[in-house]
Amino acid sequence: MALITCPECKNSASDQAATCPGCGYPIRGVKFLSIGGEQSKSEAQLVELTAKRLKKHYAIAATLSVAAMLLMTGTCVKANVDQKGFWAVNLFAALFVASFLYLATIKVLIWWHHR
């Protein structure tokens, strides 16, 4: 067992390790995995791709939640001024609830697929 330098972060790592403990860069090839008809280069890259996909959905859900909350707040202020538009408040409240449920689902999926 020898120590080698990681090409990504320049830290020392064992030549027996599949990935660098500092940055996760694949040091040596890991057996090919076939999941969903796609072959990945290494197990470390598969985990990273899964996390990126879920992080993208998480960002979308968080953006929708914040936008719905801001629209609901702005509509409430306007509805209190002219006593009209309470249907819009309900619409944005429903959008907020739906986006919050989407956000919660993505958080569960991130937890479930975490390795």
C-alpha positions, -999 to +999 in steps of 0.1 A: +000+000+000+015+032-012+005+068-009-001+087-041-010+123-049-046+130-059-046+147-093-076+168-084-068+182-049-031+173-045-037+155-011-022+122-003-044+091-008-039+054-007-034+037-040-059+010-028-087+035-023-114+038-050-117+076-044-097+104-028-109+109+008-104+147+004-124+154-027-139+122-039-120+121-072-119+085-086-083+073-081-087+038-096-114+024-117-143+007-100-163-020-117-189-008-142-224-006-130-255-008-152-285+010-137-315+019-159-297+008-191-268+033-185-233+023-177-214+045-154-176+049-153-173+044-116-194+041-084-182+075-072-194+092-104-228+075-101-233+089-066-224+124-078-247+122-108-276+111-086-270+139-062-268+165-090-302+154-104-318+156-070-302+189-062-316+203-094-351+193-084-345+207-049-335+240-063-366+242-085-388+233-056-372+258-033-375+286-060-412+277-065-419+278-028-403+312-023-419+327-055-454+314-044-449+328-009-439+362-023-468+363-047-492+353-020-479+380+003-481+407-024-516+396-034-527+397+002-516+433+006-533+443-026-565+423-017-567+441+016-566+474-002-593+468-027-611+438-012-609+420-045-585+393-056-589+368-028-592+341-054-556+349-063-545+346-027-560+311-026-544+302-059-509+312-047-516+295-013-523+263-032-492+267-053-472+273-021-486+241-006-479+221-038-443+234-041-437+227-004-449+191-008-426+188-039-398+202-017-405+177+010-406+148-015-373+157-029-357+159+006-370+124+013-356+112-021-322+128-013-322+110+021-333+077+005-307+077-022-278+089-001-250+064+001 
